Amino acid sequence: MFKKICKIAITTTAIIGAMSAFAADTLTLDPNHTYVLWQINHFGFSTQAGKWYANGTLTLDKEKPENSKVNATIQVSNMITGLPELDKHLSGKLFFDTAQFPTATFTSSKVEMTGKKTAKVYGTLTLHGVSRPIALDVTLNQVATNPINDKETYGFTAKTIVKRSDFDMNTLLPGLSDTVEININAEAAKA
């Protein structure tokens, strides 16, 4: 009986060890090098842009990338357009209303590999108090040791297009475009 219990314990330990060898890595998004850049057509005259820096985590399964997950948060009032008065205006009730909706979040629900270094990442974007499904076209740029901190770092870019009206942001439509281009750059490493 004792031998049987020992055999079960050894087998269980081996299985757990094998599982952890293939376990996904949890990475932290570098808040100094992870940002969301948005661009919008301004009455046909020009394309205006702004950005936010983001925080979050990436659970990366190297063996089965389709099991990977991402959760990201931005503080909407920390918008950077290069014009402080415009930042205040966009943070107000006519646009993002950051007093009522201070954060925006993205939580992935599915990863579909489209190539060796590309994927479609589906998830939910919550912005301005509204949650909508979106899909990101993601590219893995590089995996290497970062010369600044000596950590293995993963670099990604992603893009998508959203409509302001889907998030109840209708001010100045249609002159100020409903369509907003989103470009994301991210760096992630183990904490």
C-alpha positions as CSV (number, residue, x, y, z in Angstrom):
1,M,0.0,0.0,0.0
2,F,2.8,2.4,0.9
3,K,4.6,1.7,-2.4
4,K,1.3,2.4,-4.3
5,I,0.8,5.7,-2.5
6,C,4.5,6.7,-3.2
7,K,4.1,5.8,-6.9
8,I,0.9,7.9,-7.1
9,A,2.7,10.8,-5.4
10,I,5.7,10.6,-7.7
11,T,3.4,10.3,-10.8
12,T,1.4,13.3,-9.7
13,T,4.5,15.3,-9.0
14,A,5.9,14.4,-12.5
15,I,2.6,15.4,-14.2
16,I,2.5,18.8,-12.3
17,G,6.1,19.4,-13.1
18,A,5.5,18.7,-16.8
19,M,2.5,20.9,-16.8
20,S,4.4,23.8,-15.2
21,A,7.2,23.4,-17.8
22,F,4.6,24.2,-20.5
23,A,2.7,26.7,-18.4
24,A,2.1,30.2,-19.8
25,D,4.2,33.1,-18.8
26,T,2.6,36.1,-17.2
27,L,4.2,39.3,-18.5
28,T,3.7,42.9,-17.4
29,L,3.1,45.6,-20.1
30,D,5.8,48.2,-19.8
31,P,3.8,51.4,-19.0
32,N,6.6,53.6,-20.5
33,H,6.7,51.8,-23.8
34,T,3.1,50.6,-24.2
35,Y,0.7,53.1,-25.8
36,V,-2.5,53.5,-27.7
37,L,-2.4,56.0,-30.6
38,W,-5.6,57.2,-32.1
39,Q,-6.2,59.2,-35.3
40,I,-9.4,60.9,-36.4
41,N,-10.4,62.9,-39.5
42,H,-11.0,66.6,-38.4
43,F,-13.7,67.9,-40.8
44,G,-11.8,66.8,-43.8
45,F,-9.1,69.4,-43.1
46,S,-6.6,67.2,-41.4
47,T,-6.0,64.0,-39.3
48,Q,-5.6,64.7,-35.6
49,A,-4.0,62.3,-33.2
50,G,-3.5,61.6,-29.5
51,K,-2.3,58.8,-27.3
52,W,-2.5,57.2,-23.9
53,Y,0.0,55.0,-22.1
54,A,-1.3,51.7,-20.9
55,N,-0.9,49.2,-18.1
56,G,-1.7,45.6,-18.0
57,T,-0.7,42.0,-18.3
58,L,-0.1,39.5,-21.0
59,T,-0.4,35.8,-20.4
60,L,1.7,34.2,-23.2
61,D,1.5,30.5,-23.9
62,K,4.4,29.8,-26.2
63,E,3.3,26.2,-26.9
64,K,-0.3,27.1,-27.7
65,P,-0.4,30.9,-28.5
66,E,-4.2,30.6,-29.0
67,N,-4.5,30.2,-25.3
68,S,-2.7,33.6,-24.6
69,K,-4.6,36.5,-23.0
70,V,-4.2,40.2,-22.5
71,N,-5.8,42.7,-20.1
72,A,-5.0,46.4,-20.5
73,T,-6.2,49.6,-18.9
74,I,-5.7,53.2,-19.7
75,Q,-6.4,56.3,-17.6
76,V,-8.4,58.3,-20.1
77,S,-7.7,61.7,-18.6
78,N,-3.9,61.1,-19.2
79,M,-4.5,61.8,-22.8
80,I,-1.6,63.4,-24.8
81,T,-2.4,65.5,-27.9
82,G,0.4,68.0,-27.5
83,L,-2.2,70.7,-26.7
84,P,-3.1,70.9,-23.0
85,E,-6.4,72.8,-23.7
86,L,-7.4,70.2,-26.2
87,D,-6.7,67.4,-23.7
88,K,-9.0,69.2,-21.2
89,H,-11.7,69.7,-23.9
90,L,-11.6,66.0,-24.9
91,S,-11.7,64.9,-21.2
92,G,-14.9,66.9,-20.8
93,K,-18.6,65.8,-21.0
94,L,-18.8,66.4,-24.8
95,F,-16.3,63.7,-25.5
96,F,-14.7,61.2,-23.0
97,D,-16.3,62.5,-19.8
98,T,-13.4,61.3,-17.7
99,A,-15.0,62.4,-14.5
100,Q,-17.7,59.8,-15.0
101,F,-15.6,57.3,-17.0
102,P,-12.0,57.5,-15.9
103,T,-10.7,54.3,-17.4
104,A,-10.9,52.3,-20.6
105,T,-10.1,48.6,-20.6
106,F,-9.5,45.8,-23.1
107,T,-9.9,42.2,-22.1
108,S,-9.2,39.5,-24.7
109,S,-11.5,36.5,-25.2
110,K,-9.9,34.7,-28.1
111,V,-6.6,34.5,-30.0
112,E,-6.6,33.2,-33.6
113,M,-3.2,32.7,-35.2
114,T,-3.0,34.1,-38.7
115,G,0.7,33.5,-39.4
116,K,3.9,32.6,-37.6
117,K,4.1,36.1,-36.0
118,T,0.6,37.4,-36.6
119,A,-2.7,36.9,-34.9
120,K,-6.3,38.3,-34.6
121,V,-7.0,39.0,-31.0
122,Y,-10.7,39.3,-30.1
123,G,-12.0,40.9,-26.9
124,T,-14.1,43.5,-25.3
125,L,-13.2,47.2,-25.3
126,T,-15.0,49.2,-22.5
127,L,-14.9,52.9,-23.2
128,H,-17.2,55.8,-22.1
129,G,-19.2,53.3,-20.0
130,V,-20.0,51.1,-23.1
131,S,-18.6,47.6,-23.7
132,R,-18.2,46.4,-27.3
133,P,-16.5,43.5,-29.0
134,I,-13.5,44.5,-31.2
135,A,-10.7,42.6,-33.0
136,L,-7.0,43.6,-33.0
137,D,-4.6,42.7,-35.8
138,V,-1.5,41.9,-33.9
139,T,2.1,41.4,-35.0
140,L,4.9,40.0,-32.9
141,N,7.9,42.3,-33.7
142,Q,10.6,40.8,-31.7
143,V,11.6,38.7,-28.7
144,A,15.0,39.5,-27.3
145,T,16.9,40.6,-24.2
146,N,16.2,44.3,-23.6
147,P,19.5,46.1,-23.3
148,I,18.0,48.6,-20.8
149,N,16.9,46.1,-18.1
150,D,18.4,42.8,-19.2
151,K,14.9,41.1,-19.3
152,E,13.5,38.9,-22.0
153,T,11.1,41.3,-23.7
154,Y,8.3,40.8,-26.2
155,G,7.4,43.6,-28.6
156,F,4.1,43.8,-30.4
157,T,2.1,46.2,-32.6
158,A,-1.6,46.0,-33.1
159,K,-4.2,48.0,-35.0
160,T,-8.0,48.2,-35.3
161,I,-10.7,50.7,-36.3
162,V,-13.6,51.7,-34.0
163,K,-16.6,53.9,-34.4
164,R,-17.2,56.7,-31.8
165,S,-20.9,56.2,-32.1
166,D,-20.6,52.6,-30.9
167,F,-19.4,54.1,-27.6
168,D,-22.1,56.8,-27.4
169,M,-19.6,59.5,-28.4
170,N,-21.6,61.5,-31.0
171,T,-20.3,65.0,-30.6
172,L,-19.8,66.8,-33.9
173,L,-20.7,63.9,-36.1
174,P,-20.4,63.6,-39.1
175,G,-17.8,66.4,-39.5
176,L,-15.5,65.0,-36.9
177,S,-15.2,61.4,-38.2
178,D,-17.1,58.6,-36.6
179,T,-14.2,56.2,-37.6
180,V,-11.1,56.3,-35.4
181,E,-7.9,54.4,-36.3
182,I,-6.2,52.8,-33.4
183,N,-2.5,51.8,-33.4
184,I,-0.9,50.1,-30.4
185,N,2.7,49.5,-29.6
186,A,3.5,47.3,-26.6
187,E,6.5,45.9,-24.8
188,A,6.1,43.2,-22.2
189,A,8.4,41.3,-19.9
190,K,8.3,39.2,-16.7
191,A,7.9,41.4,-13.6
